[in-house]
Amino acid sequence: MLEGLSERISKSLSRRSFLGSAISAAGAIALALVGVKPAFATYAINGCNLCYNPATCSYSGCSCQWSWLGHAVNNGDGTYDHYLCYECYTVNPCPPNPNDACQGVKCSKSVYSTTTGGGGGGVCNRKPC
């Protein structure tokens, strides 16, 4: 009897999880089709997850700027490039809403910083030395 109850609960939860995921995916697709922008960074370039494609906006006239070090970019030869990631905000403080880092962003950019690894020391456990 307990075994049968356990199987029914398991099947019910599996279906519920599947349906929940399917509904969430359908909702995201519907929002994308009508042009609603998600509340998180959506453009990846040079190890940076940015709010906007830098080629489609003008990075000037910022009220404030937020920056961070992007993920190391593997060059495939034992070296890694490092970029600084930037968001240009039209409002202050940066970001105005910690739950939506793209709110108030005018433009994004990534700037080359340095290359590490390669000659001399090489790569330490697949991470820059």
Buried (B, 14 or more C-beta within 10 A) or exposed (E): EEEEEEEEEEEEEEEEEEEEEEEEEEEEEEEEEEEEEEEEBEBEBBBBBBBBEBEEBEBEEBBBEBBEEBBBBBEEEBBBBBBBBBBBBBBEEBBBEEEBBBBBBBBBBBEEBEBBBBEEEEBEEEEBE
